Amino acid sequence: MISQSNYIPWKGYFDMIASVDVFVVYDEVQYTKNDWRNRNLIKTKNELQWLTIPVKQESLSQTICETEVFNTNWKKKHIGSLQSNYGKALFFKEFKERIFKIYELSSTSLSEINLRFIKEICAILEIDTRIIDSRSLNLSGDKQQRLVQACQKLNADTYLSGPAAKSYIDEDFFASNQIKLEWMDYSGYKTYNQLHPPFKHEVSIIDLIFNEGANAKKFLKSYFE
């Protein structure tokens, strides 16, 4: 699996990580504004709310791994939002320190911040998939060639892709390189004990962890595979 880093992603993102042996963080691509790279959703008593990391976008060609955080005020704001909206969640007290300590680490790199959250949440969910930076693979060529090249360098014979990539992935190209292509299915997730109905699936994994604690992993489809 190869994907861009996201800020405290939703459960489907971690389901993808749990479903593969190696997860490649591919932040060498263009940073896209108003996307999941620097923001995500949490549940409040009134509606869904964005938590957004302010970043500097100095050019349209700027990559995710070149993207820097604009200031540090966002950390206090995000912690406050999590505290006020999840303070009454059943497992908030048990897991808040593990989440909040990540905000204390100093870094202005969006990629580094995202990866720290991703790795800590993987630990909470007991996901032991190997996570690597695409830059260590020295990939070249167009989008299709880089994906296949990554598989070849990692000795992978199967590639799991998110469903959105169906619009551009050339299945024949993968087949010609003896790589089996599989598609992630995000349907059929179970609901859990979420605060403030109605239930919403598309929120950050933080929502699941604070509401279900150590049982959070049981709401990933990969847990039952």
N, C-alpha and C positions, 0 to 999 in steps of 0.2 A: 504494500500500500504506500502510495506517495501522495502527500497532501500539504497544503500550506498550513502554517500554524494559525490558530484562532485564539482569541481571548476567552478564557474559561468556557470552552465549548459545551454544546448540548450532549446528551447521553449517546446519541447516534455516532458522534465523533469517537467517543471512547469505545463504543461497540466495534467500530472499524479497527481500532488499535488492537483490541482484544482478540480479533478474528484472524490476525496475521502473525507471522514469526518476526518480521522486521517492518518497522514503520519509518518511512523516510520523510523528514520534515523538509519540504521543498520551498524555501523562502527566497530563492534566487529569482523569482518571478515578480512581475510588476505589482506594486502595492495598489490596491483598489479602494477608493474612498467609499464610505458608507457601506462597508462590507463587514464580515465577521472577524477580520484580522485584529481590529482594535476595539471591538465592542461586543456585548451580548446582552441577553434579556434575563430579567429576574421577575418574580411574581410579587405583586403588592396587593393590598386589600382592594384597590380600585381598578388597576389595570396592569398590563405589562410595562416594565420600565427598562430603558436602556442604561447600561453601565458602559461608558465610553472613555477610553484612554486618549487624551489629546496628543496628536502627533504632528510633526512638521512634514509637509509634502512640498518639496522644493522643485520637483520636476515630474512630468507625467511618466518618465521612464524609471523613476525611482523604484527599487525593489523593496520587498518586505524586510529583508535583512539589512537594508540601508536606512530603514525608517527609524527615526529617533523620537522619543517622547518629548512633548513640548514643555512640561513642568511637572512638579511633584505633588501639586495640590490635589490631583485626582485620587491619590491613594487614600487620603483621609475621607474624601467624599464617598468613595466606594465602600470603605469599611463601615462608614456611618449608614449607608443605604442597606448593607447586608445586616447590620445590627438591628436597625429599626424594622426591617421587613421579615427577618427570620429569627429574631430574638425569642419568639414563642414557639419556634419549631422544636420538635421533640429531641433532636440530636444536635441542636445548635451549640450548646455549651461544650459538648464532647469534641466537636470537630472545628470550632471556630479558631482555636489557636494554630492549628495546622494550616489553615487557609490564610489567616491574618499575618502569620510570620513571613509569608512570601512577599507581602507588600512592604515589609521592612528591608528587604534586600535591595541594595542600590544598583540600579542599571538604567540606562537611558535607551537601551535597545529594545524595540518592540518584540523582536524575535526571541530574545533572551527572557523577557518577562513572560511571554506566552509559554515558552518551553518549561520554565520553572513551575508554572501552574499545571501544565499538562503532566509533567513527571510526578509531582506531588499527588495529584488526583489519581493517577495510575496506581500509585502506592496505596492510596486509600481503598481503591477498588480491587486491589490485589491483581493487577494486570502486570505481567512480567515481560511483555513484548520488548524486544530490543528497539530502541529509538536512536536514529542517527541523523546527522545533518547531511543534506544532499551535496554540500560543497566538498565533503570528504570523498565523494565518488568521482569528482572531476568530469561531470557529464557535458556532452556537446551535441550539436545538431538541433533539429527542430523538436517540437513538443513530443511527437510520437517517438522519435529516435531516442530522446532522453529517457522516456519511460521504459522502453525496451532495454536500453543500455544499463539502466539501474538494475533491472531484473537480472541481466546477464552478469554484471559485476558482483551481485549478491548471490549468484547461483540459484536464482528462483525460477521455478517452472510454472508458477501460477501468480497472476496479478489480480488483486481485488481492487475494484474501482467504485467510486460513488456513482449513483445513477445519473447525476447531472452531466457526467463526462460522456454519456452516450451520444451527445450532439457532436462530438469531435473525435472520439477515439476510432481508429481504423482497426476493426477486429481482424481483418485479413492480414494486416501487417504484423500483429501479435502472433497469429497462427503461423505465418511464414517463418517466424523466429522461434517456433516451438514453445510458445508461452501461452498457457491457458488463461483466458480472460473470464473473471467472475464479477458479478455485480452485487453491490451491497443493497439489501432490502430494508428500508426503514419502516415498513408497515408492521402492524400487529403488536406494538408496544403496550404493555400493561399499564394501567393507571396505578398510582400509589397514593399514600396519605399526604396530599398536597394542601397547604394552607390556601385560604381564599378562593373558593370555587367561583366559576367553573374551571375544570381541569384544563391545563395547557401542557402539551408535550414539548413545545419548541423552546423552552427556557433552558438556561445554563444548567449544567450538571450539579452546580452548587445547590440548586433547589432540591434535587433528589438526595444528595448527601445530608443536608440539614434536616430533611424530613424523615429519612429512612436509616441513616447511620450506616452501620456495618452491613445492613441488608441491602444497601443500594446496588451492589453488584448483581443481586438476584433479579433486578429489573432490566438488565441488559440481556438481549436475546442470545448473545454469545455464551452466557453463563450456562445455558441449557444444551449447548451443542457438544 
